[in-house]
Amino acid sequence: MASNTADEPRGYCSAGVEMTTTGDTAVVQMAEVAPVANGTTIIFTDLSYQVQLADGADKTLLTAISGSFSPGKLTALMGPSGSGKTTLLDVLSGRKNQGTVTGSVLYNGEHCRLASVC
């Protein structure tokens, strides 16, 4: 697995690995692992997720997250505890049924309702 060295800037990985950071969370696109006959490409842009707390206050859990998942590519979603990794995957898979999701998500180039992923 590629890792940053002391003389590489943050957000850069060697060995042809592309890493995008947003706050404390990083999405890493690894090199191709195997040809894929069928698969789903997921592209998300400016994805935000907000919930209302019991006291009526709004809490933003995801703010303007962008990235992609491609068939045949190994992708690692990394970040410290509480940085929103599981929340992001829950939103992308349509598992969140409360709160407000904004932004754009494309599944194989088509928009789908996030509450029921195509």
C-alpha positions as CSV (number, residue, x, y, z in Angstrom):
1,M,0.0,0.0,0.0
2,A,1.3,3.4,-0.9
3,S,2.0,5.9,1.9
4,N,3.1,9.5,2.2
5,T,6.8,10.1,2.8
6,A,8.1,13.0,4.8
7,D,9.1,15.0,1.7
8,E,5.8,14.5,-0.1
9,P,3.1,17.1,0.3
10,R,-0.1,16.1,2.1
11,G,-2.6,14.6,-0.3
12,Y,0.0,13.0,-2.5
13,C,0.6,9.3,-2.6
14,S,3.3,7.5,-4.7
15,A,2.8,4.5,-7.0
16,G,0.1,5.9,-9.2
17,V,-2.5,6.3,-6.4
18,E,-4.7,9.4,-6.5
19,M,-5.9,10.8,-3.2
20,T,-8.5,13.5,-2.7
21,T,-8.9,15.1,0.8
22,T,-11.9,16.9,2.2
23,G,-11.3,18.1,5.8
24,D,-10.2,15.0,7.7
25,T,-11.6,12.5,5.2
26,A,-9.6,11.1,2.3
27,V,-10.9,9.1,-0.8
28,V,-8.1,7.1,-2.4
29,Q,-8.4,5.8,-5.9
30,M,-6.0,2.8,-6.3
31,A,-4.7,1.4,-9.6
32,E,-6.9,-1.1,-11.5
33,V,-7.2,-4.4,-9.9
34,A,-9.0,-6.5,-12.5
35,P,-11.2,-6.1,-15.6
36,V,-14.9,-5.7,-14.8
37,A,-17.6,-6.8,-17.2
38,N,-20.4,-5.2,-15.3
39,G,-20.2,-2.6,-12.6
40,T,-21.5,0.7,-11.4
41,T,-19.8,4.0,-11.5
42,I,-20.8,6.4,-8.7
43,I,-19.9,10.1,-9.0
44,F,-20.9,12.5,-6.2
45,T,-20.5,16.2,-6.3
46,D,-21.0,18.7,-3.4
47,L,-22.8,16.1,-1.3
48,S,-24.0,17.5,2.0
49,Y,-26.2,15.9,4.7
50,Q,-28.0,17.7,7.5
51,V,-30.1,16.3,10.3
52,Q,-32.3,18.0,12.9
53,L,-31.5,17.3,16.6
54,A,-34.0,16.6,19.3
55,D,-33.7,20.2,20.5
56,G,-34.6,21.5,17.0
57,A,-31.1,22.6,16.1
58,D,-29.7,21.5,12.7
59,K,-26.4,19.6,12.5
60,T,-24.5,19.2,9.3
61,L,-22.8,15.8,9.1
62,L,-21.4,16.1,5.6
63,T,-20.3,19.3,3.9
64,A,-19.7,19.6,0.1
65,I,-18.1,16.1,-0.4
66,S,-17.1,15.2,-4.0
67,G,-15.6,12.0,-5.3
68,S,-16.1,8.9,-7.4
69,F,-16.1,5.1,-7.3
70,S,-15.3,3.2,-10.5
71,P,-15.7,-0.5,-11.4
72,G,-12.4,-2.3,-11.4
73,K,-10.7,0.1,-9.0
74,L,-10.0,-0.5,-5.4
75,T,-11.1,2.6,-3.4
76,A,-10.2,3.3,0.2
77,L,-12.2,5.7,2.3
78,M,-10.0,6.9,5.2
79,G,-10.3,9.3,8.1
80,P,-10.4,9.4,11.9
81,S,-13.3,8.3,14.0
82,G,-16.3,10.6,13.6
83,S,-15.1,12.1,10.3
84,G,-18.2,10.9,8.3
85,K,-17.0,7.8,6.5
86,T,-20.0,5.6,7.4
87,T,-22.4,8.5,7.0
88,L,-21.1,9.1,3.4
89,L,-21.5,5.5,2.5
90,D,-25.0,5.4,4.1
91,V,-26.1,8.4,2.1
92,L,-24.7,7.0,-1.2
93,S,-26.4,3.7,-0.6
94,G,-29.8,5.3,0.2
95,R,-29.8,4.0,3.9
96,K,-30.4,7.5,5.4
97,N,-34.1,8.2,5.5
98,Q,-34.1,11.2,7.8
99,G,-32.5,14.6,7.3
100,T,-31.7,16.5,4.1
101,V,-29.3,15.4,1.4
102,T,-28.1,18.0,-1.1
103,G,-25.7,17.7,-4.0
104,S,-25.5,15.5,-7.1
105,V,-25.1,11.7,-7.2
106,L,-24.9,9.9,-10.5
107,Y,-25.1,6.1,-10.8
108,N,-23.7,5.1,-14.2
109,G,-24.3,8.6,-15.4
110,E,-27.9,8.8,-14.3
111,H,-29.5,10.7,-11.4
112,C,-31.4,8.5,-8.9
113,R,-33.4,9.3,-5.8
114,L,-31.0,8.7,-2.9
115,A,-33.8,7.2,-0.8
116,S,-34.0,4.3,-3.2
117,V,-30.8,3.7,-5.1
118,C,-31.3,2.3,-8.6
